[in-house]
Amino acid sequence: MSAPPDYAAMSNAELFKAEREIAEKYRGKFPLLMVVWAFGNLAAWLGLWALVLTDTLSLWIAFPVAILNMALVYLPTHDAQHDIIARKGTKLRWLNELVGHGTTWMLAAPYNALRYTHLQHHLHANDPELDPDYSAKAPGPWQSIRNSLHHRQPQGARTQAYADCLQRLGRTDLIIQSVLYKLGFIGILCALAWMGLGLEAFFLWWLPIQIAFIYIDFYLSWAPHYPSEEKGRYRDTRAFRSRLGNILSAGMQYHIVHHLHPFIPLNDTPAAYRDLKPILQARGCRIDGL
């Protein structure tokens, strides 16, 4: 049995080669879980409406399920944003885009606006001027929750950062599209209220979105980058141990793998992290208790 590689003695070039060889083992895997997750979650949420409107299920039982539905929307579309389901020019490209466009409307946000801003986050993580998610920075978890609530106000920092990012990219069309999505969302809520379904609209859609975004902002933005003070490929993101475990923290304990190799499907990041950990340690990556 051969001895494990001595990564601490390797040069940067040797470490990079070893890292790429390990990461490549996870390239090209079809993320079936993400596809089933996307449309299964959508079907479950639409089913809640049917069950509540036919008095088959109590609204008060459906409400926490709707929160879960909204909290689960983003991750499949996140894989689609990185072309993990299918890259451009491949036969299943339509499925990649269907996962993206077909579910983000639940969050009252257009897929392409999320994709363009998220890719800029990858390019400029923790840059106070160019990272559209930099406003998630907070000195602690409770401040992060407070920031999340503030960001969804009309003049919130996150809203402005996303608009500024799209403006820099010359995609004002996506700013207009985002506004139209919000207006459409408000219009549907008003129409439902006019039809006598105001409580259903509030507890199955509007309020679940607000609660879910606290969770999304916390685990997908704040926790993986805390304290958001360093830049650079191996220092702008961390691996961390969540009190809720990996599943309940949306798989973000291993988010460092995603930033280093965004072609790896979310459900493969734990295994990839275990393979890459000795190299990440040799690189001086931030690994907090994991």
Kinemage of the C-alpha trace (Angstrom):
@kinemage 1
@onewidth
@group {chain A} dominant
@subgroup {mainchain}
@vectorlist {calphas} color= white
{ca met a 1} P 0.000 0.000 0.000
{ca ser a 2} L 1.514 3.300 -1.147
{ca ala a 3} L 1.871 6.249 1.209
{ca pro a 4} L -0.541 9.170 0.748
{ca pro a 5} L 0.818 12.125 -1.205
{ca asp a 6} L 2.741 14.696 0.804
{ca tyr a 7} L 0.743 17.728 -0.286
{ca ala a 8} L 2.549 20.008 2.167
{ca ala a 9} L 5.780 19.459 0.215
{ca met a 10} L 4.233 20.148 -3.202
{ca ser a 11} L 4.631 23.338 -5.179
{ca asn a 12} L 1.590 25.437 -6.096
{ca ala a 13} L 1.660 24.011 -9.621
{ca glu a 14} L 1.733 20.442 -8.303
{ca leu a 15} L -1.087 21.161 -5.874
{ca phe a 16} L -3.193 22.693 -8.641
{ca lys a 17} L -2.663 19.646 -10.868
{ca ala a 18} L -3.591 17.246 -8.062
{ca glu a 19} L -6.636 19.335 -7.215
{ca arg a 20} L -7.859 19.361 -10.813
{ca glu a 21} L -7.386 15.611 -11.175
{ca ile a 22} L -9.579 14.966 -8.153
{ca ala a 23} L -12.212 17.517 -9.171
{ca glu a 24} L -12.442 16.077 -12.686
{ca lys a 25} L -13.774 12.829 -11.233
{ca tyr a 26} L -17.006 14.679 -10.509
{ca arg a 27} L -17.366 16.467 -13.845
{ca gly a 28} L -20.187 15.540 -16.178
{ca lys a 29} L -22.310 13.665 -13.657
{ca phe a 30} L -26.001 14.192 -14.404
{ca pro a 31} L -27.608 15.712 -11.284
{ca leu a 32} L -30.824 13.699 -11.358
{ca leu a 33} L -31.531 14.674 -7.751
{ca met a 34} L -31.593 18.354 -8.699
{ca val a 35} L -34.035 17.794 -11.560
{ca val a 36} L -36.380 15.681 -9.432
{ca trp a 37} L -35.986 18.195 -6.611
{ca ala a 38} L -36.936 21.133 -8.855
{ca phe a 39} L -40.122 19.707 -10.335
{ca gly a 40} L -41.096 17.620 -7.316
{ca asn a 41} L -40.958 20.726 -5.142
{ca leu a 42} L -42.963 22.718 -7.688
{ca ala a 43} L -45.614 19.986 -7.885
{ca ala a 44} L -45.798 19.758 -4.088
{ca trp a 45} L -46.362 23.508 -3.760
{ca leu a 46} L -49.023 23.617 -6.456
{ca gly a 47} L -50.619 20.603 -4.797
{ca leu a 48} L -50.885 22.579 -1.554
{ca trp a 49} L -53.093 25.093 -3.308
{ca ala a 50} L -55.369 22.374 -4.628
{ca leu a 51} L -55.626 20.709 -1.227
{ca val a 52} L -56.321 23.962 0.618
{ca leu a 53} L -58.823 25.293 -1.904
{ca thr a 54} L -60.798 22.049 -1.802
{ca asp a 55} L -60.765 22.063 2.026
{ca thr a 56} L -58.793 18.819 2.022
{ca leu a 57} L -55.926 20.329 3.994
{ca ser a 58} L -55.944 23.047 6.617
{ca leu a 59} L -54.224 26.289 5.622
{ca trp a 60} L -52.360 26.225 8.934
{ca ile a 61} L -50.857 22.836 8.109
{ca ala a 62} L -50.070 23.904 4.540
{ca phe a 63} L -48.332 27.124 5.657
{ca pro a 64} L -45.130 25.544 7.095
{ca val a 65} L -44.977 23.185 4.111
{ca ala a 66} L -45.120 26.203 1.795
{ca ile a 67} L -42.189 27.755 3.694
{ca leu a 68} L -40.223 24.559 3.068
{ca asn a 69} L -41.196 24.657 -0.619
{ca met a 70} L -39.883 28.207 -0.982
{ca ala a 71} L -36.674 27.412 0.885
{ca leu a 72} L -36.057 24.529 -1.530
{ca val a 73} L -36.618 26.433 -4.780
{ca tyr a 74} L -33.236 28.051 -5.228
{ca leu a 75} L -30.721 25.203 -5.131
{ca pro a 76} L -31.818 23.344 -8.300
{ca thr a 77} L -31.846 26.635 -10.205
{ca his a 78} L -28.397 27.339 -8.781
{ca asp a 79} L -27.063 24.193 -10.451
{ca ala a 80} L -28.775 25.304 -13.658
{ca gln a 81} L -27.116 28.735 -13.419
{ca his a 82} L -23.767 26.949 -13.622
{ca asp a 83} L -24.883 24.753 -16.559
{ca ile a 84} L -24.382 21.659 -14.409
{ca ile a 85} L -27.521 19.914 -15.696
{ca ala a 86} L -26.469 20.460 -19.306
{ca arg a 87} L -24.021 22.830 -20.968
{ca lys a 88} L -24.700 24.932 -24.044
{ca gly a 89} L -24.812 22.928 -27.238
{ca thr a 90} L -25.707 19.629 -25.572
{ca lys a 91} L -28.897 17.638 -26.127
{ca leu a 92} L -30.315 18.286 -22.663
{ca arg a 93} L -29.667 22.019 -22.659
{ca trp a 94} L -33.421 22.589 -22.784
{ca leu a 95} L -33.749 20.740 -19.466
{ca asn a 96} L -31.115 22.917 -17.827
{ca glu a 97} L -33.022 26.038 -18.858
{ca leu a 98} L -36.397 24.524 -17.954
{ca val a 99} L -35.189 23.847 -14.423
{ca gly a 100} L -34.002 27.447 -14.201
{ca his a 101} L -36.911 29.301 -15.759
{ca gly a 102} L -39.564 26.836 -14.642
{ca thr a 103} L -39.123 27.284 -10.910
{ca thr a 104} L -37.568 30.662 -10.027
{ca trp a 105} L -40.890 32.366 -10.741
{ca met a 106} L -42.032 30.893 -7.422
{ca leu a 107} L -39.642 33.377 -5.784
{ca ala a 108} L -40.950 36.203 -7.983
{ca ala a 109} L -37.526 36.556 -9.600
{ca pro a 110} L -36.368 35.960 -13.194
{ca tyr a 111} L -33.852 33.178 -13.719
{ca asn a 112} L -31.452 35.115 -15.954
{ca ala a 113} L -31.199 38.012 -13.500
{ca leu a 114} L -30.268 35.536 -10.774
{ca arg a 115} L -27.781 33.795 -13.052
{ca tyr a 116} L -25.947 36.917 -14.218
{ca thr a 117} L -25.636 38.360 -10.717
{ca his a 118} L -24.607 35.038 -9.204
{ca leu a 119} L -21.820 34.520 -11.718
{ca gln a 120} L -20.540 37.991 -10.864
{ca his a 121} L -20.508 36.944 -7.221
{ca his a 122} L -18.200 34.074 -8.173
{ca leu a 123} L -15.887 36.393 -10.069
{ca his a 124} L -15.728 39.028 -7.333
{ca ala a 125} L -16.519 37.249 -4.047
{ca asn a 126} L -16.124 39.588 -1.033
{ca asp a 127} L -15.324 42.609 -3.177
{ca pro a 128} L -17.316 45.474 -1.621
{ca glu a 129} L -17.669 47.192 -4.988
{ca leu a 130} L -18.302 44.325 -7.390
{ca asp a 131} L -19.775 41.414 -5.425
{ca pro a 132} L -23.589 41.778 -5.593
{ca asp a 133} L -23.886 39.589 -2.487
{ca tyr a 134} L -21.440 41.604 -0.396
{ca ser a 135} L -24.337 43.187 1.475
{ca ala a 136} L -24.833 39.810 3.196
{ca lys a 137} L -21.740 40.584 5.277
{ca ala a 138} L -22.565 40.773 8.983
{ca pro a 139} L -20.577 40.314 12.210
{ca gly a 140} L -22.852 37.551 13.472
{ca pro a 141} L -25.905 35.389 12.730
{ca trp a 142} L -28.517 37.693 14.274
{ca gln a 143} L -27.166 40.668 12.359
{ca ser a 144} L -27.351 38.518 9.227
{ca ile a 145} L -31.040 37.866 9.833
{ca arg a 146} L -31.660 41.560 10.435
{ca asn a 147} L -29.839 42.427 7.209
{ca ser a 148} L -31.905 39.891 5.291
{ca leu a 149} L -35.106 41.587 6.431
{ca his a 150} L -33.734 45.003 5.543
{ca his a 151} L -32.538 43.917 2.096
{ca arg a 152} L -36.059 43.123 0.941
{ca gln a 153} L -37.259 46.654 1.553
{ca pro a 154} L -37.678 48.826 -1.564
{ca gln a 155} L -34.416 50.679 -0.863
{ca gly a 156} L -32.557 47.629 0.465
{ca ala a 157} L -28.836 47.286 -0.204
{ca arg a 158} L -29.173 43.910 -1.922
{ca thr a 159} L -31.785 45.184 -4.382
{ca gln a 160} L -29.583 48.129 -5.282
{ca ala a 161} L -26.466 45.952 -5.562
{ca tyr a 162} L -28.183 43.601 -8.003
{ca ala a 163} L -29.469 46.503 -10.078
{ca asp a 164} L -25.998 48.091 -10.142
{ca cys a 165} L -24.448 44.759 -11.158
{ca leu a 166} L -26.845 44.281 -14.068
{ca gln a 167} L -26.305 47.906 -15.088
{ca arg a 168} L -22.523 47.360 -15.219
{ca leu a 169} L -23.071 44.286 -17.393
{ca gly a 170} L -25.263 46.253 -19.786
{ca arg a 171} L -28.284 44.090 -18.949
{ca thr a 172} L -30.857 46.747 -18.177
{ca asp a 173} L -33.346 44.428 -19.872
{ca leu a 174} L -32.999 42.100 -16.890
{ca ile a 175} L -33.641 44.978 -14.495
{ca ile a 176} L -36.869 45.688 -16.371
{ca gln a 177} L -37.699 41.982 -16.353
{ca ser a 178} L -37.152 41.837 -12.589
{ca val a 179} L -39.504 44.779 -12.076
{ca leu a 180} L -42.124 43.110 -14.280
{ca tyr a 181} L -41.820 39.899 -12.267
{ca lys a 182} L -42.440 41.835 -9.047
{ca leu a 183} L -45.382 43.696 -10.534
{ca gly a 184} L -46.814 40.439 -11.843
{ca phe a 185} L -46.380 38.869 -8.422
{ca ile a 186} L -48.179 41.765 -6.724
{ca gly a 187} L -50.875 41.650 -9.394
{ca ile a 188} L -51.525 37.947 -8.814
{ca leu a 189} L -51.672 38.473 -5.042
{ca cys a 190} L -54.156 41.314 -5.506
{ca ala a 191} L -56.260 39.220 -7.894
{ca leu a 192} L -56.346 36.348 -5.412
{ca ala a 193} L -57.360 38.736 -2.631
{ca trp a 194} L -60.127 40.181 -4.843
{ca met a 195} L -61.380 36.610 -5.383
{ca gly a 196} L -61.588 36.110 -1.637
{ca leu a 197} L -58.327 34.168 -1.374
{ca gly a 198} L -56.257 36.754 0.449
{ca leu a 199} L -55.336 34.493 3.359
{ca glu a 200} L -54.298 31.717 0.982
{ca ala a 201} L -52.165 34.123 -1.045
{ca phe a 202} L -50.563 35.469 2.116
{ca phe a 203} L -49.816 32.158 3.865
{ca leu a 204} L -49.020 29.999 0.824
{ca trp a 205} L -46.918 32.439 -1.154
{ca trp a 206} L -46.067 35.919 0.142
{ca leu a 207} L -45.091 35.112 3.725
{ca pro a 208} L -43.302 31.832 2.859
{ca ile a 209} L -41.092 33.755 0.425
{ca gln a 210} L -40.151 36.277 3.106
{ca ile a 211} L -39.292 33.588 5.657
{ca ala a 212} L -37.488 31.407 3.117
{ca phe a 213} L -35.251 34.285 2.050
{ca ile a 214} L -34.000 34.672 5.614
{ca tyr a 215} L -32.865 31.044 5.429
{ca ile a 216} L -31.442 31.433 1.902
{ca asp a 217} L -29.558 34.620 2.747
{ca phe a 218} L -28.166 33.071 5.918
{ca tyr a 219} L -26.943 29.742 4.576
{ca leu a 220} L -26.208 30.515 0.937
{ca ser a 221} L -24.644 33.950 1.399
{ca trp a 222} L -23.610 34.756 4.947
{ca ala a 223} L -22.417 31.452 6.459
{ca pro a 224} L -20.134 30.213 3.634
{ca his a 225} L -18.312 33.560 3.348
{ca tyr a 226} L -18.268 34.810 6.941
{ca pro a 227} L -16.643 37.159 7.835
{ca ser a 228} L -16.417 38.194 4.134
{ca glu a 229} L -13.128 40.034 4.617
{ca glu a 230} L -10.736 38.091 2.386
{ca lys a 231} L -10.510 37.790 -1.378
{ca gly a 232} L -8.788 35.188 -3.492
{ca arg a 233} L -9.582 31.729 -4.805
{ca tyr a 234} L -8.689 29.848 -1.620
{ca arg a 235} L -9.724 32.397 1.002
{ca asp a 236} L -13.020 34.013 -0.083
{ca thr a 237} L -15.121 31.001 0.960
{ca arg a 238} L -14.894 28.526 3.810
{ca ala a 239} L -15.868 25.023 4.832
{ca phe a 240} L -17.714 25.066 8.132
{ca arg a 241} L -19.618 22.789 10.480
{ca ser a 242} L -23.262 23.784 10.815
{ca arg a 243} L -25.233 23.051 13.963
{ca leu a 244} L -28.067 21.875 11.723
{ca gly a 245} L -25.895 19.484 9.721
{ca asn a 246} L -25.259 19.551 5.996
{ca ile a 247} L -28.755 18.721 4.718
{ca leu a 248} L -30.585 21.274 6.862
{ca ser a 249} L -28.001 23.913 5.974
{ca ala a 250} L -28.708 23.405 2.250
{ca gly a 251} L -25.414 21.593 1.647
{ca met a 252} L -23.468 24.772 2.290
{ca gln a 253} L -20.948 23.241 4.707
{ca tyr a 254} L -18.918 22.338 1.611
{ca his a 255} L -19.561 25.520 -0.357
{ca ile a 256} L -15.808 26.040 -0.727
{ca val a 257} L -15.814 23.148 -3.220
{ca his a 258} L -18.471 24.898 -5.281
{ca his a 259} L -16.468 28.113 -5.516
{ca leu a 260} L -13.318 26.251 -6.501
{ca his a 261} L -15.031 23.904 -8.963
{ca pro a 262} L -18.537 25.145 -9.815
{ca phe a 263} L -19.127 22.305 -12.296
{ca ile a 264} L -19.525 19.822 -9.417
{ca pro a 265} L -23.207 19.114 -8.614
{ca leu a 266} L -24.374 20.171 -5.176
{ca asn a 267} L -25.042 16.618 -4.004
{ca asp a 268} L -21.457 15.613 -4.887
{ca thr a 269} L -19.731 18.408 -2.961
{ca pro a 270} L -19.437 16.440 0.328
{ca ala a 271} L -17.594 13.569 -1.371
{ca ala a 272} L -15.461 15.991 -3.383
{ca tyr a 273} L -14.587 17.873 -0.199
{ca arg a 274} L -13.409 14.720 1.546
{ca asp a 275} L -11.163 13.929 -1.423
{ca leu a 276} L -9.863 17.480 -1.663
{ca lys a 277} L -9.479 18.272 2.040
{ca pro a 278} L -5.730 17.490 2.342
{ca ile a 279} L -5.045 19.763 -0.621
{ca leu a 280} L -7.267 22.514 0.768
{ca gln a 281} L -5.404 22.281 4.073
{ca ala a 282} L -2.080 22.544 2.253
{ca arg a 283} L -3.442 25.603 0.441
{ca gly a 284} L -4.322 27.293 3.737
{ca cys a 285} L -8.040 27.327 3.023
{ca arg a 286} L -10.463 28.318 5.740
{ca ile a 287} L -11.801 25.125 7.297
{ca asp a 288} L -13.836 25.757 10.428
{ca gly a 289} L -14.505 22.618 12.430
{ca leu a 290} L -15.243 20.325 9.464
